[in-house]
Amino acid sequence: MDTSVVNAFGLLLCISCLLLFLAWKKDYGGRGKLPPGPAPFPIIGNILQLDLKNVPESLCKVTKEYGPVFTLQMGFQRVVVLHGYKAVKEALIDHGDKFAARGSIPVFEFISQGLGIVTSNGERWKQLRRFALMTLRNFGMGKKSIEENVQEGAKLLVEAIKQTKGLPCDPTFILGCAPCNVICSLIFQKHFDYNDPKFLYLMKLLDDDLKLLSSPWIQVYNNFSPLIHYLPGLHHKLFKITNLQKKFILEEVKEHQKRLDPNNVRDFIDCFLIKMEQEKQKPQSEFTIENLINTAVDLFAAGAETTSTTLKYGFLMLLKHPEITEKIHEEIDRVIGHDRSPCMEDRIKMPYTNAVVHEIQRYIDHIPSSLPHAVTQDVQFRQYLIPKGTTVIPLLTSVLYDDKEFPNPHQFDPGHFLDASGNFKKSDYFMPFSAGKRICLGEGLARMELFLFFTTVLQNFTLKSLIDTKDIDTTPIDSGFSRIPPSFKLCFLPYQNA
């Protein structure tokens, strides 16, 4: 390597270390009013005290010594962690406005530059989130029209599964297609054939994106981004993939611009383009092409990636527990039969299936640390003072795995959501979509998709494992940003009563 390059890198590293040390001194000089926490090392903070392959589990261990509200220094930033239902509810719901900002996520911030919904704050976040919710509702989210869309997606999923002819298959791709197509119909007004090269390309981008986000390397990047941003690493591959996603969406936007008709609004992109035209005279308008592209990326992440992972993990859990699958089949036979498609009205008559879907979401704990929040002002929280801008992690895994609300929380048991009479039992501790002002805007759609996709598939198929069920490993392969299920194969056999 050229000597000048080595010298420049060495100088950059020294300056970065100095800046980190000064930031560390500044943060901890007046730490007395912050919640307690383990003493951080200079520069690296508490990072060595955590398992980057399973950060949520590490955080749960810290609470045993420092209580339900504690402080960590995660590399360059100070973080307050909330453990347990009471602390999470008190912050996100009881003091929702004060905890409504998005906390620092360096990898997302570089990708979006603060645009879109996920990483934005203030007026931009309020306007874009309000617009997205209103537009999606206008296109049927929470209504009968979107239910018909999801039902159609479920039928296409069944047809795709039939093509496996009962042979062993990895269900990852097939299960990812259905929710992705629903989002495509809302954003692009397109339903892709599962073999469409363009659709295959989009699916690969989304799948690669989620795997990289959950890798330990990205956790390291988020804590030390000023030091390692320009170094080789998986973060550059992630940036490339997200840029390709943006390019994919930009091409769709350009097509929409060519044939935009305000009297015939077809999808989310059309609505956004019309809003852009209405606000083109406003110099500070948030309705720009850049915000449109980043908002669309956010919607795919919220509405496609998370649902497809839940479906895959869910079928793995059902494969592991055939006695549970059998009970779902019995309820489907009794309530729906096989002469019509499942619908959302069936859910109230199917407490066991509803409980299973909830238990899948609870047990897999898909986004265990949620997305970080930040306080919008200096906040007096319990006996502590949390300074404005401090990143706050609501540890959702501590709520979903609360052993008082869910006895034997590490056991997969639909009974966690059933009362003594077998009726469905709601729980305030059920927070897979987070809670408060930043709750996932696609929650209603995701709940509908999960119920309809699971019931429609099991109405038509039974699941056969290739190995003894006691040997099926359900341990996630990564537990960073999200929990990624292990790869597995199964056979979808025609259900005999169908």
Steps between C-alpha positions, in 0.01 A plus 500: 500500500625852420677664799297818469179297520623320813597831662168657413312203641710510818427871544128442442499221758679717761264792446197270522627346823558846646148611406355183651693553822385862528140393436534231766631752755223745414227239535619357827615820669143573610357154503366515854136560397493225237381148584775272637695260283827311469812716490606553137851466365648808332430516124322163470246554780312185606524322166724220631240417765244411234466202268461657155343178373221541755489855634146470647599206720807693617283798593263279697795380707606857582160579649551236770767723656385850409121478490240563228644838391875516439761686297763364262767663289476329162814610324439860400155545654335488839193277523227457762343153497145428619436146623157357576141593426465769766805700386419462128134596547587795724735640236335419166134531599466707819768749384467427129571852371821531700633166368372539142826594324703246307827406665829484318545207258814592304456238229142614429597864524767459232260308277208743530677825590213564742237472225191280494313391813722262697796729580337841468392722789302813567270648239633278220412184692156632599407601145628186326356258756161677496496497120600133478234390750228702329597376153523135599161523671354656186630202306328265738733429794267377772211473253335226296679603180848430638371174646402389150849595384657287773263211426609512136861495615422196716351316200811572294710370790301175504546459124875554535519240778312250281782531249734336752294180449556392859877478452748639757542876461645801677190721553693828538438632149137390468401641839676828422315550172150534646552799736738665253232487230245662733736795557575517127129531429467790745811688384522407129151357430675187376457134580809321374514141384730309736729418204520858372875588478429850628318361802774243565753782498300705753452198725874430507576860589255493791626165629868600481420831668340339806777241543772767491314729741486217755869410476737573792714719271217751455464517880869589515451760227211663686718546807822610331391646166737802511793259530405226255276669243782522243653162585416180305202310637145374449361851545615586147312200363189611691528854360528358149189285547291786635614724215377234258166495684474876460588473131227237456243731659623805308436318172143434613462867597616613154246268335227644721600856414453427130143377537380687809127580489366696801152374414609137513718452806630143504746458787726654764748643247220678311373655824846619597566651155170689514590630847837612361323698228270660756795613713749589226483869596597423861879529528511285816255235384576148619336353192802442277623217280766416759243468778272295273775249423610466863141470623437221250814320623367535856162356400663196342708443813196533730246322280694230317824401672361467854184312395687255277749422780212445743334261254820302451571482872135417567495200268823378659329513842195315363729239345662455842158464669272281280249466786436876475466484122246219540286715731506783244384257232212391723394863557522579128285196418241603757479874430598550135487166326649472153243658271608861556805708584573607859402858587562732794148440637613143569764612748256567785363144456850349496653578840759223480636602158499864609693403813756307292564799274548723804727243666713479185554876509571495873732203494713595198541854640586627153633849588617438860643846571245688293636797306666746737305802621637831626362755744375825349588703811669462839280239667455427869444124488449337837787631713726571202555785254540393138651782289335608177614294202606197704442171317254269676466126432163350600594134540193330353638155569469573873128566451424209267691262728364625833466185712213634709283583197617200297585204727791302358567771238774296328246231420292533181148483641181644342348472849673830579212662307212277613292515817381200702197461271707499180399852400756737351662716768650839414816619671634853542847339496457404133727761338665345192425822308634720783264755661419868524560770240753293302298179483537327162264670255442167321378319813142456378609368162755263654244353741261438211767345280626264769154367586388459138826355368536246783136386485484483120818293475390262778153474345670341200812330632646305784867536590749214491845525657799329341647423843366397838319800651707480819809567284359816342708796614306827531793707632543821295820524298526873575349719772625848414247741354260210454489129575565298184369141500727215391461353155284189481312282255156345518238335284161665442263202459137541390279510806288184492181670621532777237 
